[in-house]
Structure formats: structure tokens, C-alpha cells
């Protein structure tokens, strides 16, 4: 069974951590048909405030769930506390034979196999913040114990908040952190720069921000609806030789100082920092 009805009150989904990303995923699952009776939340902040989603049991600590047999545990806590949180689910997972999914950046597959055992079905996911509005880009990596059905279910769950790509090696996730994970920040910077330039023409700050957001949004949608057209070709279609756009692109694409040279340098800087944070440097 590879739809969300795979989760039942007897074989539930446990969501450990329900912050921004965890809540975005949960909202997507509920919209896709997940029963509120088939999911439990472990989040001390939500439980203390009594602000968990209606109809879903929310507890402060995993020990409060009692003897349940989850089909899957989604670890959606911050990387800094994963070492403290993950061991609390070991006995539960080993008894139920369930799957572990992590969305924590920088915590490698070896750490999860060390906690839960290599025989446990484990999926590591690198999502990004646009998942909060249903336009995420998630990278998925599975260990050797993940079945085809479990892989399909994991993909379905992440597809609820955007697009998914499976990678074959953990190094690919580490290398792509600076692309999909950090990528939204680069786009926000672009919006920021376009808005600043627009404001200099006399627009109010609000008008300039609207013009920048809509330009980036419209361009992204246009590219998305023409997936077979190379982005370089889309760029050329907007650019008249010797025109206004060409003059601007001559600056943005200048050899040595333009974006084509700056982006690889930025990616490398991000990779180095990720290696430092994950202890691989």
C-alpha cells in the first residue's frame, strides 16, 4: 500500500517535532487524506501551549505515547538536538519494524544506522522552506533496508509539499545543500536586489517589492510550464541583440565577475561550511 491510508490508529505515523517544516509537511499530509487518528505529534512546545492541530494527539515526550507500533517515525527536530531525541525512539522502532525518516540537515545516514541499526528502514530527506507553501524541492536518500513500497510511501509524503528527487549517494545530498537547501535564500536576494533597483526609479518600497516578487514568480512559472525548453533559451528569447536586456546581461554575465562565475564559488563556500558543520572537514 503506497498511499497515506497505510497509516492507521493501530499503525500510526509519529511526527517528532512540529516546527515550521514539520507543520508544513503535516498540513500537506492532512490535505492529501491522512487521518487525524493515524498520526501522533511529539513536541513539547505545542503540547505545553495546547496548540496542536485539532483532532491530533500531541504530547511533550515520546514516553507519553505508551506502547504503540508506528509504521513510521518522522524526525523533524533541529540537528542540534537530534542526538538527544533520536535514541528515545529506538525501542519503539525496533519493536514495530517501522521506518525512520529524518529531515535534519547535516546528520548522516551512518548516525541513524548507529542508533537504529542498519537493518532498520531509514530515509534521509533534505527539504527546503518553499515546502511551507507546497512548492518544496526535497532530496531523498534510502538505506539498503528500504523496500520499494516504503520508498514509494516516503516519496508520496514529500510530494505532498512539492517535488522530490532520489539520490544514490549521501555525498550528493551534502553537495546539493547549497543548491536546493540554500537556494531560496539566493532567490530572495535576487528579489531584494531587483526591488532596490526598482525603488531607485521612483517606485515606493511596496511597489518595488511587488514588481520584484511578481517578476521572479512569473519567470519561474513560465519556466516550469516549459520544462523542455532550456533556461538559456528562455533567456535568449527575452534578450534582443543590442537592446536593454543585453546591456544588463553583459554586466551580470561578465567573465570573472558575473553570476556564471560567482555561483560555483558560492556553492563551494557552502559545501565547505556544510562539511565543517557535519564534522567531515
VOPAGU-2260 file (C-alpha; in pm, 1 decimal, decimal comma):
REM VOPAGU-2260
SITE   aa  ch    i         X         Y         Z
SITE  UNK   A    0       0,0       0,0       0,0
SITE  UNK   A    1     159,2     325,3    -106,6
SITE  UNK   A    2     -92,5     589,8      -8,8
SITE  UNK   A    3    -144,9     766,3     322,8
SITE  UNK   A    4    -410,2     512,8     425,8
SITE  UNK   A    5    -106,5     297,4     507,1
SITE  UNK   A    6    -113,5     485,2     839,4
SITE  UNK   A    7    -387,6     375,2    1078,4
SITE  UNK   A    8    -457,7     419,3    1451,7
SITE  UNK   A    9    -300,1      75,6    1500,2
SITE  UNK   A   10      -2,8     151,6    1272,9
SITE  UNK   A   11      35,0     530,0    1301,3
SITE  UNK   A   12     275,6     793,6    1183,8
SITE  UNK   A   13     467,9     965,9    1463,7
SITE  UNK   A   14     586,6    1319,6    1391,6
SITE  UNK   A   15     871,3    1409,2    1625,6
SITE  UNK   A   16     889,2    1787,8    1608,8
SITE  UNK   A   17     624,1    2012,3    1458,7
SITE  UNK   A   18     802,8    2339,1    1383,6
SITE  UNK   A   19     776,4    2526,2    1054,6
SITE  UNK   A   20     886,4    2239,0     833,4
SITE  UNK   A   21     713,5    1967,5    1034,5
SITE  UNK   A   22     387,2    2162,3    1030,7
SITE  UNK   A   23     415,0    2227,7     656,0
SITE  UNK   A   24     454,7    1854,9     596,5
SITE  UNK   A   25     169,4    1769,3     831,3
SITE  UNK   A   26     -64,7    2016,7     661,8
SITE  UNK   A   27      23,3    1861,1     326,6
SITE  UNK   A   28     -45,0    1508,7     454,2
SITE  UNK   A   29    -378,2    1604,7     606,8
SITE  UNK   A   30    -479,3    1772,5     281,2
SITE  UNK   A   31    -380,2    1452,4      99,6
SITE  UNK   A   32    -608,9    1242,6     316,3
SITE  UNK   A   33    -408,7    1141,1     624,7
SITE  UNK   A   34    -649,2    1064,6     910,2
SITE  UNK   A   35    -603,8    1272,2    1225,4
SITE  UNK   A   36    -645,5     946,8    1417,2
SITE  UNK   A   37    -345,4     794,6    1238,2
SITE  UNK   A   38     -82,3    1047,8    1341,7
SITE  UNK   A   39      71,0    1147,8    1675,9
SITE  UNK   A   40     283,9    1455,8    1742,9
SITE  UNK   A   41     568,0    1472,0    1992,5
SITE  UNK   A   42     650,5    1838,1    2050,8
SITE  UNK   A   43     698,2    1985,8    2399,8
SITE  UNK   A   44     628,0    2343,5    2290,5
SITE  UNK   A   45     299,2    2262,7    2116,5
SITE  UNK   A   46     191,2    2026,4    2391,4
SITE  UNK   A   47     268,6    2279,5    2664,6
SITE  UNK   A   48      77,9    2551,7    2480,4
SITE  UNK   A   49    -206,9    2319,7    2390,6
SITE  UNK   A   50    -181,3    2443,8    2034,0
SITE  UNK   A   51    -150,4    2118,2    1843,5
SITE  UNK   A   52    -370,8    2067,1    1535,9
SITE  UNK   A   53    -730,5    1981,5    1617,5
SITE  UNK   A   54    -804,5    1611,2    1644,0
SITE  UNK   A   55    -439,3    1503,5    1669,4
SITE  UNK   A   56    -288,7    1379,0    1991,9
SITE  UNK   A   57      12,0    1592,8    2084,2
SITE  UNK   A   58     244,4    1500,6    2372,7
SITE  UNK   A   59     553,3    1651,4    2531,3
SITE  UNK   A   60     766,4    1336,9    2528,6
SITE  UNK   A   61     769,1    1011,2    2335,0
SITE  UNK   A   62     729,0     817,8    2660,8
SITE  UNK   A   63     373,2     956,6    2687,3
SITE  UNK   A   64     267,0     766,5    2375,0
SITE  UNK   A   65     280,4     434,5    2557,9
SITE  UNK   A   66     315,0     106,7    2371,2
SITE  UNK   A   67     230,8     190,3    2011,1
SITE  UNK   A   68     358,7      30,0    1691,6
SITE  UNK   A   69     430,1     312,8    1445,7
SITE  UNK   A   70     465,7     238,0    1078,8
SITE  UNK   A   71     694,6     537,1    1053,4
SITE  UNK   A   72     865,2     797,2    1270,9
SITE  UNK   A   73     943,5    1130,8    1107,2
SITE  UNK   A   74    1227,8    1302,1    1293,8
SITE  UNK   A   75    1168,9    1671,2    1227,1
SITE  UNK   A   76    1369,5    1821,3    1512,4
SITE  UNK   A   77    1666,4    2055,8    1482,3
SITE  UNK   A   78    2001,3    1888,2    1406,3
SITE  UNK   A   79    2147,4    2024,0    1730,3
SITE  UNK   A   80    1915,5    1810,6    1944,1
SITE  UNK   A   81    1889,9    1502,0    1721,6
SITE  UNK   A   82    2148,9    1310,3    1923,2
SITE  UNK   A   83    1931,8    1359,9    2231,2
SITE  UNK   A   84    1596,2    1294,9    2064,2
SITE  UNK   A   85    1658,3    1000,5    1828,7
SITE  UNK   A   86    1751,7     737,4    2091,6
SITE  UNK   A   87    1410,5     782,2    2253,1
SITE  UNK   A   88    1252,4     613,2    1950,6
SITE  UNK   A   89    1490,8     316,5    1919,3
SITE  UNK   A   90    1292,1      62,5    2120,7
SITE  UNK   A   91     966,4     169,0    1956,8
SITE  UNK   A   92    1104,3     133,4    1603,4
SITE  UNK   A   93    1283,1    -192,7    1668,3
SITE  UNK   A   94     967,6    -344,8    1819,4
SITE  UNK   A   95     738,3    -227,3    1539,2
SITE  UNK   A   96     976,6    -274,8    1246,4
SITE  UNK   A   97     878,6      74,6    1132,5
SITE  UNK   A   98    1065,2     320,4     914,8
SITE  UNK   A   99    1265,6     622,6    1027,1
SITE  UNK   A  100    1268,1     939,4     816,5
SITE  UNK   A  101    1486,9    1236,2     905,8
SITE  UNK   A  102    1471,1    1588,1     766,3
SITE  UNK   A  103    1763,3    1713,9     974,7
SITE  UNK   A  104    2046,4    1874,1     780,3
SITE  UNK   A  105    2399,2    1753,1     844,3
SITE  UNK   A  106    2306,6    1429,0    1027,6
SITE  UNK   A  107    2430,3    1146,5     806,5
SITE  UNK   A  108    2290,0     801,6     741,5
SITE  UNK   A  109    2567,7     643,5     948,8
SITE  UNK   A  110    2441,9     823,1    1259,7
SITE  UNK   A  111    2087,4     690,1    1214,2
SITE  UNK   A  112    2209,3     338,0    1138,9
SITE  UNK   A  113    2424,2     363,5    1450,6
SITE  UNK   A  114    2118,6     446,0    1661,0
SITE  UNK   A  115    1853,6     227,1    1497,8
SITE  UNK   A  116    2061,8     -42,1    1328,8
SITE  UNK   A  117    2138,7     -91,1     960,1
SITE  UNK   A  118    1854,3    -342,6     938,1
SITE  UNK   A  119    1607,1     -59,4    1009,0
SITE  UNK   A  120    1444,7     106,4     709,4
SITE  UNK   A  121    1582,5     462,5     704,7
SITE  UNK   A  122    1523,8     753,4     467,6
SITE  UNK   A  123    1719,1    1076,5     490,7
SITE  UNK   A  124    1549,9    1382,3     340,3
SITE  UNK   A  125    1678,4    1730,0     260,9
SITE  UNK   A  126    1371,1    1952,9     210,1
SITE  UNK   A  127    1365,2    2329,7     168,3
SITE  UNK   A  128    1150,0    2612,3     301,0
SITE  UNK   A  129     916,1    2652,2      -1,9
SITE  UNK   A  130     762,6    2326,3     123,0
SITE  UNK   A  131     565,0    2556,4     354,7
SITE  UNK   A  132     361,1    2671,9      53,0
SITE  UNK   A  133     358,4    2342,8    -136,9
SITE  UNK   A  134     649,5    2422,8    -368,4
SITE  UNK   A  135     934,6    2245,3    -193,1
SITE  UNK   A  136    1225,1    2060,5    -350,3
SITE  UNK   A  137    1324,7    1756,2    -145,6
SITE  UNK   A  138    1622,2    1525,1    -192,1
SITE  UNK   A  139    1575,3    1168,6     -63,9
SITE  UNK   A  140    1831,9     901,3      20,2
SITE  UNK   A  141    1745,1     549,6     138,7
SITE  UNK   A  142    1949,6     280,0     304,1
SITE  UNK   A  143    1964,2     -79,0     183,7
SITE  UNK   A  144    1677,1    -187,3     411,7
SITE  UNK   A  145    1414,6      34,7     248,9
SITE  UNK   A  146    1164,4    -163,7      41,3
SITE  UNK   A  147    1014,6     -39,3    -284,1
SITE  UNK   A  148     678,2      16,6    -112,4
SITE  UNK   A  149     838,4     215,6     167,9
SITE  UNK   A  150    1034,3     425,1     -81,5
SITE  UNK   A  151     712,2     496,6    -270,8
SITE  UNK   A  152     538,0     598,1      52,4
SITE  UNK   A  153     825,0     829,2     151,7
SITE  UNK   A  154     815,9     990,4    -191,9
SITE  UNK   A  155     439,8    1034,1    -168,2
SITE  UNK   A  156     475,8    1203,6     169,6
SITE  UNK   A  157     731,8    1454,5      45,4
SITE  UNK   A  158     541,0    1506,5    -279,8
SITE  UNK   A  159     259,8    1647,5     -66,0
SITE  UNK   A  160     469,1    1963,4     -28,4
SITE  UNK   A  161     647,3    1984,2    -365,3
SITE  UNK   A  162     880,4    1790,0    -591,0
SITE  UNK   A  163    1119,8    1507,0    -497,1
SITE  UNK   A  164    1446,3    1366,6    -627,7
SITE  UNK   A  165    1610,9    1043,5    -511,6
SITE  UNK   A  166    1988,9    1049,9    -489,9
SITE  UNK   A  167    2213,3     744,6    -476,9
SITE  UNK   A  168    2493,6     871,5    -254,6
SITE  UNK   A  169    2499,0    1077,0      61,0
SITE  UNK   A  170    2770,3    1295,9     -89,2
SITE  UNK   A  171    2509,9    1420,8    -335,1
SITE  UNK   A  172    2288,7    1549,0     -54,6
SITE  UNK   A  173    2585,3    1719,4     107,3
SITE  UNK   A  174    2685,6    1876,9    -224,2
SITE  UNK   A  175    2330,7    1988,9    -304,9
SITE  UNK   A  176    2261,4    2150,3      33,0
SITE  UNK   A  177    2389,0    2473,7    -118,4
SITE  UNK   A  178    2159,4    2435,4    -420,6
SITE  UNK   A  179    1816,9    2321,4    -301,1
SITE  UNK   A  180    1853,9    2393,9      69,5
SITE  UNK   A  181    2017,0    2735,8      43,8
SITE  UNK   A  182    1873,9    2815,1    -299,6
SITE  UNK   A  183    1565,8    3000,6    -170,3
SITE  UNK   A  184    1798,2    3249,8       0,8
SITE  UNK   A  185    1966,4    3320,7    -334,1
SITE  UNK   A  186    1627,2    3385,7    -493,6
SITE  UNK   A  187    1525,1    3612,4    -206,0
SITE  UNK   A  188    1849,9    3804,1    -256,3
SITE  UNK   A  189    1762,4    3842,6    -623,8
SITE  UNK   A  190    1418,5    3978,4    -529,2
SITE  UNK   A  191    1587,2    4212,2    -283,1
SITE  UNK   A  192    1826,1    4341,7    -549,7
SITE  UNK   A  193    1554,9    4386,7    -814,2
SITE  UNK   A  194    1336,5    4572,3    -562,6
SITE  UNK   A  195    1622,8    4802,1    -463,7
SITE  UNK   A  196    1687,8    4884,4    -829,5
SITE  UNK   A  197    1317,1    4941,0    -895,2
SITE  UNK   A  198    1289,0    5174,5    -598,2
SITE  UNK   A  199    1559,1    5395,9    -746,6
SITE  UNK   A  200    1329,2    5464,7   -1044,2
SITE  UNK   A  201    1079,1    5634,5    -814,2
SITE  UNK   A  202     856,5    5347,3    -704,8
SITE  UNK   A  203     759,2    5326,0    -340,0
SITE  UNK   A  204     921,8    5042,2    -140,6
SITE  UNK   A  205     593,6    4848,5    -150,9
SITE  UNK   A  206     557,7    4894,7    -527,1
SITE  UNK   A  207     919,7    4797,5    -586,1
SITE  UNK   A  208     883,9    4478,5    -380,7
SITE  UNK   A  209     566,4    4384,7    -566,3
SITE  UNK   A  210     735,9    4440,4    -902,4
SITE  UNK   A  211    1033,6    4227,1    -795,1
SITE  UNK   A  212     826,8    3941,7    -649,4
SITE  UNK   A  213     595,9    3921,7    -947,7
SITE  UNK   A  214     883,0    3929,3   -1195,7
SITE  UNK   A  215    1056,7    3637,1   -1024,2
SITE  UNK   A  216     732,0    3444,6    -970,4
SITE  UNK   A  217     615,8    3492,7   -1328,1
SITE  UNK   A  218     952,1    3390,5   -1468,8
SITE  UNK   A  219     962,2    3077,2   -1252,5
SITE  UNK   A  220     611,2    2974,5   -1355,8
SITE  UNK   A  221     691,2    3039,5   -1722,3
SITE  UNK   A  222     999,9    2816,8   -1698,1
SITE  UNK   A  223     807,7    2550,0   -1507,5
SITE  UNK   A  224     540,7    2531,3   -1777,1
SITE  UNK   A  225     804,4    2480,9   -2044,3
SITE  UNK   A  226    1024,9    2211,0   -1887,0
SITE  UNK   A  227    1162,1    2100,5   -2223,8
SITE  UNK   A  228    1296,0    2446,6   -2304,2
SITE  UNK   A  229    1646,8    2512,2   -2171,8
SITE  UNK   A  230    1669,7    2812,9   -1936,3
SITE  UNK   A  231    1939,9    2958,4   -2159,9
SITE  UNK   A  232    1693,5    2952,3   -2449,8
SITE  UNK   A  233    1428,6    3123,5   -2238,6
SITE  UNK   A  234    1683,9    3390,4   -2155,5
SITE  UNK   A  235    1771,0    3437,7   -2521,0
SITE  UNK   A  236    1402,7    3479,0   -2610,0
SITE  UNK   A  237    1380,4    3777,9   -2375,2
SITE  UNK   A  238    1704,7    3928,6   -2498,5
SITE  UNK   A  239    1712,6    4142,7   -2813,2
SITE  UNK   A  240    2065,6    4176,2   -2953,7
SITE  UNK   A  241    2199,0    4519,8   -2869,4
SITE  UNK   A  242    1891,9    4600,1   -2658,7
SITE  UNK   A  243    1828,8    4697,6   -2297,1
SITE  UNK   A  244    1829,3    4340,4   -2163,3
SITE  UNK   A  245    2151,2    4259,2   -2346,2
SITE  UNK   A  246    2324,5    4562,0   -2192,9
SITE  UNK   A  247    2224,4    4448,5   -1843,8
SITE  UNK   A  248    2322,9    4086,3   -1908,6
SITE  UNK   A  249    2664,2    4198,8   -2029,4
SITE  UNK   A  250    2722,8    4314,1   -1672,2
SITE  UNK   A  251    2556,1    4019,0   -1496,5
SITE  UNK   A  252    2739,7    3764,8   -1714,5
SITE  UNK   A  253    3076,6    3938,5   -1737,0
SITE  UNK   A  254    3364,7    3690,2   -1738,2
SITE  UNK   A  255    3529,9    3659,0   -1398,7
SITE  UNK   A  256    3287,7    3887,0   -1213,8
SITE  UNK   A  257    2942,2    3780,6   -1333,6
SITE  UNK   A  258    2692,9    3531,3   -1196,2
SITE  UNK   A  259    2818,7    3232,9   -1402,1
SITE  UNK   A  260    3149,5    3255,9   -1214,8
SITE  UNK   A  261    3012,5    3370,1    -880,4
SITE  UNK   A  262    2762,1    3087,7    -833,7
SITE  UNK   A  263    3013,3    2799,7    -847,1
SITE  UNK   A  264    3228,2    2992,1    -599,4
SITE  UNK   A  265    2927,3    3040,9    -372,2
SITE  UNK   A  266    2837,6    2670,4    -397,3
SITE  UNK   A  267    3190,0    2569,7    -299,0
SITE  UNK   A  268    3181,3    2801,4       2,6
SITE  UNK   A  269    2853,4    2644,1     111,7
SITE  UNK   A  270    2991,3    2292,4      67,5
SITE  UNK   A  271    3294,2    2375,8     280,3
SITE  UNK   A  272    3077,5    2515,6     558,4
SITE  UNK   A  273    2842,9    2214,4     547,0
SITE  UNK   A  274    3143,5    1983,2     579,1
SITE  UNK   A  275    3262,4    2180,6     881,1
SITE  UNK   A  276    2920,6    2165,6    1049,1
SITE  UNK   A  277    2880,1    1792,0     984,5
SITE  UNK   A  278    3232,5    1712,2    1103,7
SITE  UNK   A  279    3351,5    1595,1     762,1
SITE  UNK   A  280    3602,9    1873,8     703,8
